Protein backbone atom coordinates (compact mmCIF):
# COMPACT_ATOMS: atom_id res chain seq x y z
CA UNK A 1 0.00 0.00 0.00
CA UNK A 2 2.88 2.33 0.75
CA UNK A 3 4.18 1.76 -2.79
CA UNK A 4 0.85 2.85 -4.25
CA UNK A 5 0.79 5.99 -2.13
CA UNK A 6 4.34 6.89 -3.11
CA UNK A 7 3.59 6.11 -6.77
CA UNK A 8 0.55 8.37 -6.68
CA UNK A 9 2.63 11.12 -5.05
CA UNK A 10 5.23 10.76 -7.81
CA UNK A 11 2.50 11.00 -10.44
CA UNK A 12 1.07 14.13 -8.84
CA UNK A 13 4.53 15.71 -8.67
CA UNK A 14 5.32 14.85 -12.30
CA UNK A 15 1.93 15.98 -13.56
CA UNK A 16 2.05 19.31 -11.76
CA UNK A 17 5.55 20.02 -13.10
CA UNK A 18 4.55 18.91 -16.59
CA UNK A 19 1.47 21.15 -16.49
CA UNK A 20 3.59 24.16 -15.49
CA UNK A 21 6.07 23.35 -18.29
CA UNK A 22 3.26 23.12 -20.87
CA UNK A 23 1.68 26.38 -19.76
CA UNK A 24 5.03 28.19 -19.96
CA UNK A 25 6.59 26.65 -23.06
CA UNK A 26 3.66 25.60 -25.24
CA UNK A 27 1.30 28.57 -24.99
CA UNK A 28 1.01 29.06 -28.75
CA UNK A 29 0.27 25.40 -29.37
CA UNK A 30 -2.32 25.35 -26.59
CA UNK A 31 -4.04 28.44 -28.04
CA UNK A 32 -4.17 26.83 -31.48
CA UNK A 33 -5.56 23.63 -30.01
CA UNK A 34 -8.16 25.52 -27.96
CA UNK A 35 -9.30 27.47 -31.04
CA UNK A 36 -9.50 24.23 -33.01
CA UNK A 37 -11.64 22.61 -30.32
CA UNK A 38 -13.95 25.64 -30.22
CA UNK A 39 -14.45 25.68 -33.98
CA UNK A 40 -14.85 21.90 -34.20
CA UNK A 41 -17.53 21.70 -31.51
CA UNK A 42 -20.54 20.30 -33.34
CA UNK A 43 -22.78 20.61 -30.30
CA UNK A 44 -23.10 24.38 -30.87
CA UNK A 45 -24.03 24.90 -34.54
CA UNK A 46 -25.37 28.39 -33.88
CA UNK A 47 -21.79 29.51 -33.17
CA UNK A 48 -20.03 28.06 -36.20
CA UNK A 49 -22.81 28.20 -38.80
CA UNK A 50 -22.47 31.96 -39.59
CA UNK A 51 -18.74 31.50 -40.18
CA UNK A 52 -19.14 28.31 -42.18
CA UNK A 53 -21.61 29.65 -44.75
CA UNK A 54 -19.34 32.14 -46.56
CA UNK A 55 -16.53 29.61 -47.00
CA UNK A 56 -15.86 28.98 -50.68
CA UNK A 57 -15.96 25.31 -51.53
CA UNK A 58 -14.62 23.47 -54.52
CA UNK A 59 -17.11 21.12 -56.14
CA UNK A 60 -15.63 18.07 -57.81
CA UNK A 61 -17.79 16.50 -60.48
CA UNK A 62 -17.18 12.94 -61.51
CA UNK A 63 -17.48 12.77 -65.29
CA UNK A 64 -17.10 9.02 -65.64
CA UNK A 65 -19.90 6.48 -65.46
CA UNK A 66 -20.66 5.02 -62.11
CA UNK A 67 -21.21 1.33 -61.51
CA UNK A 68 -25.02 1.53 -61.76
CA UNK A 69 -24.90 3.00 -65.24
CA UNK A 70 -22.29 0.48 -66.35
CA UNK A 71 -24.44 -2.37 -65.02
CA UNK A 72 -27.54 -1.04 -66.74
CA UNK A 73 -25.73 -0.65 -70.04
CA UNK A 74 -24.27 -4.13 -69.71
CA UNK A 75 -27.73 -5.63 -69.16
CA UNK A 76 -29.17 -3.89 -72.21
CA UNK A 77 -26.23 -4.61 -74.50
CA UNK A 78 -26.00 -8.28 -73.57
CA UNK A 79 -29.77 -8.76 -73.70
CA UNK A 80 -29.82 -7.51 -77.30
CA UNK A 81 -27.24 -10.09 -78.39
CA UNK A 82 -28.99 -13.15 -79.83
CA UNK A 83 -26.18 -15.64 -79.38
CA UNK A 84 -25.56 -14.91 -75.72
CA UNK A 85 -27.67 -16.83 -73.26
CA UNK A 86 -26.14 -14.73 -70.52
CA UNK A 87 -27.69 -11.61 -72.02
CA UNK A 88 -31.18 -13.10 -72.04
CA UNK A 89 -30.72 -14.10 -68.42
CA UNK A 90 -29.54 -10.58 -67.67
CA UNK A 91 -32.61 -9.02 -69.25
CA UNK A 92 -34.87 -11.48 -67.45
CA UNK A 93 -33.26 -10.56 -64.12
CA UNK A 94 -33.39 -6.85 -64.99
CA UNK A 95 -37.08 -7.13 -65.82
CA UNK A 96 -37.65 -8.54 -62.34
CA UNK A 97 -35.88 -5.52 -60.87
CA UNK A 98 -37.48 -2.97 -63.21
CA UNK A 99 -40.79 -4.41 -64.46
CA UNK A 100 -41.55 -1.37 -66.64
CA UNK A 101 -38.14 -1.64 -68.38
CA UNK A 102 -37.62 2.08 -68.03
CA UNK A 103 -34.08 2.87 -69.05
CA UNK A 104 -32.66 5.81 -67.15
CA UNK A 105 -29.63 7.56 -68.57
CA UNK A 106 -27.89 10.26 -66.59
ZINORNOR-V424227 format. One record per residue. N is the residue number from 1. RES is the residue in one small letter. OMEGA is omega in degrees with one decimal (NA if undefined). D_LAST is the distance of its C-alpha to the last C-alpha in Angstrom with 1 decimal. Layout:
BEGIN
n->N res->RES omega->OMEGA d_last->D_LAST
n->N res->RES omega->OMEGA d_last->D_LAST
END
This chain:
BEGIN
n->1 res->x omega->179.6 d_last->72.9
n->2 res->x omega->178.6 d_last->74.5
n->3 res->x omega->179.8 d_last->71.9
n->4 res->x omega->179.1 d_last->69.0
n->5 res->x omega->180.0 d_last->70.7
n->6 res->x omega->178.1 d_last->71.3
n->7 res->x omega->178.7 d_last->67.7
n->8 res->x omega->176.8 d_last->66.3
n->9 res->x omega->177.8 d_last->68.7
n->10 res->x omega->179.3 d_last->67.5
n->11 res->x omega->177.9 d_last->63.8
n->12 res->x omega->179.4 d_last->64.7
n->13 res->x omega->-179.2 d_last->66.6
n->14 res->x omega->-178.6 d_last->63.8
n->15 res->x omega->-179.2 d_last->61.1
n->16 res->x omega->177.8 d_last->63.1
n->17 res->x omega->179.1 d_last->63.8
n->18 res->x omega->178.4 d_last->60.2
n->19 res->x omega->178.0 d_last->59.1
n->20 res->x omega->178.0 d_last->61.6
n->21 res->x omega->-179.0 d_last->60.5
n->22 res->x omega->-179.6 d_last->56.8
n->23 res->x omega->-179.3 d_last->57.7
n->24 res->x omega->-170.2 d_last->59.8
n->25 res->x omega->-172.8 d_last->57.9
n->26 res->x omega->-177.0 d_last->54.2
n->27 res->x omega->-178.5 d_last->54.0
n->28 res->x omega->179.6 d_last->51.2
n->29 res->x omega->178.8 d_last->49.1
n->30 res->x omega->177.5 d_last->49.8
n->31 res->x omega->178.6 d_last->48.8
n->32 res->x omega->179.9 d_last->45.5
n->33 res->x omega->179.9 d_last->44.9
n->34 res->x omega->177.8 d_last->46.0
n->35 res->x omega->177.5 d_last->43.7
n->36 res->x omega->-179.8 d_last->40.8
n->37 res->x omega->178.0 d_last->41.6
n->38 res->x omega->-178.6 d_last->41.9
n->39 res->x omega->-178.0 d_last->38.5
n->40 res->x omega->-179.1 d_last->36.8
n->41 res->x omega->-177.5 d_last->38.3
n->42 res->x omega->178.4 d_last->35.5
n->43 res->x omega->-179.4 d_last->38.1
n->44 res->x omega->-176.5 d_last->38.7
n->45 res->x omega->-179.6 d_last->35.5
n->46 res->x omega->179.2 d_last->37.5
n->47 res->x omega->-177.2 d_last->39.1
n->48 res->x omega->-177.3 d_last->36.1
n->49 res->x omega->179.9 d_last->33.5
n->50 res->x omega->-179.9 d_last->35.1
n->51 res->x omega->-177.0 d_last->35.1
n->52 res->x omega->-176.1 d_last->31.6
n->53 res->x omega->-175.9 d_last->29.9
n->54 res->x omega->-178.8 d_last->30.9
n->55 res->x omega->177.8 d_last->29.8
n->56 res->x omega->-179.3 d_last->27.4
n->57 res->x omega->178.4 d_last->24.4
n->58 res->x omega->-179.4 d_last->22.3
n->59 res->x omega->177.4 d_last->18.5
n->60 res->x omega->179.5 d_last->17.0
n->61 res->x omega->178.1 d_last->13.4
n->62 res->x omega->-175.2 d_last->12.2
n->63 res->x omega->-178.1 d_last->10.8
n->64 res->x omega->178.6 d_last->10.9
n->65 res->x omega->173.9 d_last->8.9
n->66 res->x omega->-174.3 d_last->10.0
n->67 res->x omega->-179.5 d_last->12.3
n->68 res->x omega->-179.8 d_last->10.4
n->69 res->x omega->178.4 d_last->8.0
n->70 res->x omega->179.6 d_last->11.3
n->71 res->x omega->179.2 d_last->13.2
n->72 res->x omega->179.2 d_last->11.3
n->73 res->x omega->179.4 d_last->11.6
n->74 res->x omega->178.5 d_last->15.2
n->75 res->x omega->-176.5 d_last->16.1
n->76 res->x omega->-180.0 d_last->15.3
n->77 res->x omega->-179.1 d_last->16.9
n->78 res->x omega->179.2 d_last->19.9
n->79 res->x omega->178.6 d_last->20.4
n->80 res->x omega->179.9 d_last->20.8
n->81 res->x omega->-176.9 d_last->23.5
n->82 res->x omega->-172.4 d_last->26.9
n->83 res->x omega->-176.5 d_last->28.9
n->84 res->x omega->175.9 d_last->26.9
n->85 res->x omega->-179.3 d_last->27.9
n->86 res->x omega->179.4 d_last->25.4
n->87 res->x omega->178.7 d_last->22.5
n->88 res->x omega->176.5 d_last->24.2
n->89 res->x omega->179.0 d_last->24.6
n->90 res->x omega->179.9 d_last->20.9
n->91 res->x omega->178.6 d_last->20.0
n->92 res->x omega->178.7 d_last->22.9
n->93 res->x omega->179.7 d_last->21.6
n->94 res->x omega->178.8 d_last->18.0
n->95 res->x omega->176.0 d_last->19.7
n->96 res->x omega->-179.1 d_last->21.6
n->97 res->x omega->-177.7 d_last->18.6
n->98 res->x omega->-172.9 d_last->16.7
n->99 res->x omega->-179.7 d_last->19.7
n->100 res->x omega->-178.2 d_last->17.9
n->101 res->x omega->178.2 d_last->15.8
n->102 res->x omega->-179.1 d_last->12.8
n->103 res->x omega->180.0 d_last->9.9
n->104 res->x omega->177.8 d_last->6.5
n->105 res->x omega->-176.9 d_last->3.8
n->106 res->x omega->NA d_last->0.0
END
